[in-house]
């Protein structure tokens, strides 16, 4: 199983409330409902452990993918292309990191 971790901040000028509403109403149910996705969650950074510094990223997405070939097909759909475009309008240079368990 592949886990995709997405690290990002919102673009300057993006309203955080607008992003969070879109994430709850559109991104989570749409991407989380793909056949290739076992689970999808979006986390908001709260701080750095034992530090007063600001975390480098405000949001972290974690997607558990059961089949990467199917995931490629799923994200190619018209619906997911629309969702991906909307995500890009909110997220400032997101990093998509593919991971696997040791």
SULTA-V773902 format. One record per backbone hydrogen bond with DSSP energy under -0.5 kcal/mol. CO is the residue of the C=O (numbers start at 1). NH is the residue of the N-H. If there is no record, write none. Layout:
CO_NH + CO_NH
This chain:
2_4 + 2_65 + 3_5 + 3_99 + 4_6 + 4_63 + 5_7 + 5_97 + 6_61 + 7_95 + 8_58 + 8_59 + 9_92 + 11_14 + 14_16 + 15_19 + 16_20 + 17_21 + 18_22 + 19_23 + 20_24 + 21_25 + 22_26 + 22_27 + 23_28 + 26_30 + 27_31 + 27_32 + 28_32 + 29_33 + 31_34 + 34_37 + 36_38 + 36_66 + 36_67 + 39_64 + 41_62 + 43_60 + 48_51 + 53_48 + 58_45 + 59_8 + 60_43 + 61_6 + 62_41 + 63_4 + 63_65 + 64_38 + 64_39 + 65_2 + 67_71 + 68_72 + 69_73 + 70_74 + 71_75 + 72_76 + 73_76 + 74_77 + 77_81 + 78_82 + 79_83 + 80_84 + 81_85 + 82_86 + 83_87 + 84_88 + 85_89 + 86_90 + 87_90 + 87_91 + 90_11 + 91_93 + 92_9 + 94_96 + 95_7 + 95_97 + 96_98 + 97_5 + 99_3
